[in-house]
Amino acid sequence: MSQASHGYKILPYYTYADYCKWEGRWEIIEGIPYAMSPAPLPRHQRIASVINALFYFAIKEGGCKKCKTYEFLDIKVEEDTIVQPDLLIVCDEIKQSYLDFPPVLVVEIISPSTALKDRNNKLNVYQHFGIKYYLIIDPDQNSIEIFELNELNVYETILFDPNVPFNFSLDTDCIVKVKLAEVWDE
């Protein structure tokens, strides 16, 4: 009897060593490769620029010397899991060509083609890796969701008013206030 008749599925399995040889932008989640979408739409790029600027200036204004914003930096969670969020904040020194420890915050700007992966696979990856804050921005709905790790290392959805500055505690001596409604200022 063939494998097909037993319902077996043969799935590809890749690691960081494979990833380093590829051209273009990819992510790997538990060994499964995901091609990054073609260049993001202009609205996506605009939102990415604004959210980066909001956090950059909030960090600077807050006097947080250790914390920095990054775009499109590889996060190597495990040998078979490498992700590239739209924005991340790191409050420690990066010693590799990739991040091999949890950033304090990641942002994903979702699209219809990435929403399922970002809301499920990546949420689980970020939670398991211990990333304190995960923000999901949905340009189609003009919505922002904030997930914060609780004391059990499980994400909780934070209710907030986007018109009121939200306090992000990035480091022991670094609390920044960001008015997230400014993401929608066009």
C-alpha positions in Angstrom: 0.0 0.0 0.0 1.4 3.4 -0.9 2.0 6.3 1.5 -0.7 8.3 -0.2 -3.4 5.7 0.7 -2.4 6.1 4.4 -2.9 9.9 4.3 0.8 10.7 4.9 1.9 14.2 3.9 5.5 14.9 3.0 6.3 18.5 4.0 9.5 20.4 3.4 11.7 21.0 6.4 14.3 23.7 6.4 16.7 25.3 8.9 18.7 28.5 9.3 21.6 27.0 7.2 19.2 26.6 4.2 17.7 30.0 4.8 21.1 31.7 4.5 21.4 30.4 0.9 18.1 31.7 -0.3 17.6 34.9 -2.3 14.7 37.2 -1.7 12.8 37.6 1.6 11.7 34.5 3.5 10.6 33.3 6.9 10.7 29.8 8.3 8.3 28.7 11.0 8.9 25.2 12.4 10.8 24.2 9.2 8.2 25.4 6.8 9.3 28.2 4.4 7.1 31.2 3.8 7.9 33.5 0.9 7.4 37.1 2.0 4.8 38.9 -0.2 6.0 41.1 -3.0 6.9 44.7 -1.9 4.3 45.9 0.5 1.6 48.3 -0.7 2.3 52.0 -0.2 -0.2 52.3 2.8 1.6 49.4 4.5 5.0 51.1 4.0 3.6 54.4 5.2 2.2 52.8 8.4 5.5 51.1 9.0 7.4 54.4 8.7 5.0 56.2 11.0 5.0 53.4 13.7 8.8 53.3 13.5 9.0 57.1 13.9 6.5 57.1 16.8 8.5 54.5 18.8 11.9 56.0 17.8 10.9 59.5 19.1 9.2 58.1 22.2 12.3 56.1 23.0 14.5 59.2 22.5 12.2 61.4 24.5 12.0 58.8 27.3 15.8 58.8 27.5 16.0 55.1 26.9 19.6 54.8 25.7 19.7 51.0 25.4 16.4 50.5 23.4 16.5 50.9 19.6 14.0 50.3 16.8 14.7 48.0 13.8 12.9 47.1 10.6 13.3 43.7 8.8 15.8 42.2 11.2 16.0 38.4 11.3 14.9 36.9 14.6 16.3 33.4 14.9 14.0 31.8 17.4 15.3 28.2 16.8 17.2 26.5 14.0 14.0 25.9 12.1 12.2 29.2 12.9 13.4 32.6 11.5 10.9 35.5 11.3 11.1 39.1 10.1 8.6 41.4 11.8 7.8 44.8 10.3 9.2 46.5 13.4 11.0 45.4 16.5 12.4 47.1 19.6 15.6 45.7 21.1 17.0 46.8 24.5 20.2 44.8 24.5 23.3 44.6 22.3 23.0 42.5 19.1 26.1 40.5 18.6 25.1 38.5 15.5 23.9 39.3 12.1 20.5 38.2 13.4 18.7 38.5 16.7 19.1 35.4 18.8 17.2 36.6 21.9 13.7 38.0 22.3 13.2 41.7 21.4 10.9 43.5 23.8 8.3 44.4 21.2 7.4 43.3 17.7 4.9 44.8 15.2 3.2 43.1 12.3 1.2 45.0 9.7 -1.1 42.4 8.4 -2.6 42.0 4.9 -5.3 39.6 3.8 -2.5 37.2 2.6 -0.6 37.3 6.0 -3.4 37.7 8.5 -3.9 34.0 9.3 -0.1 33.4 9.8 0.4 36.6 11.8 -2.6 36.0 14.1 -1.8 32.4 14.7 1.6 31.0 13.8 3.6 34.1 14.6 1.6 35.0 17.7 2.4 31.5 19.0 6.1 31.9 18.0 6.4 35.3 19.7 4.6 34.2 22.8 6.8 31.0 23.1 9.9 33.1 22.5 9.0 35.5 25.3 8.5 38.7 23.4 6.8 41.1 25.9 4.6 43.0 23.4 3.1 42.0 20.1 1.2 44.6 18.1 -0.9 43.7 15.1 -1.9 46.5 12.9 -4.7 46.0 10.4 -4.7 48.7 7.7 -8.0 47.5 6.2 -9.8 47.8 9.6 -7.8 50.8 10.9 -7.2 48.7 14.1 -4.3 48.0 16.4 -4.2 45.1 18.8 -1.7 45.0 21.7 -0.8 41.6 23.2 1.3 41.6 26.4 2.8 38.6 28.1 1.3 38.1 31.5 3.0 36.4 34.5 2.2 33.0 33.1 4.0 33.9 29.8 0.7 33.9 27.9 -0.5 36.8 25.7 -3.4 38.9 27.0 -5.1 41.4 24.8 -4.7 44.9 26.2 -7.7 47.2 26.0 -6.6 50.8 25.3 -7.8 54.0 23.8 -5.7 54.8 20.8 -6.2 58.5 21.3 -4.6 58.4 24.7 -0.8 57.7 25.0 -0.2 54.0 26.0 2.7 53.3 28.3 5.1 50.6 27.1 7.5 49.4 29.7 10.4 48.4 27.5 13.2 48.0 30.1 13.6 48.4 33.8 14.4 52.1 33.3 12.6 52.7 30.1 8.8 53.5 29.8 7.7 55.2 26.6 4.3 56.8 25.8 3.0 56.3 22.3 -0.3 57.7 21.0 -1.1 54.9 18.6 -3.9 56.8 16.8 -1.2 58.8 15.1 -0.5 55.7 12.9 -3.7 56.7 11.0 -2.6 60.3 10.4 -2.1 60.4 6.7 
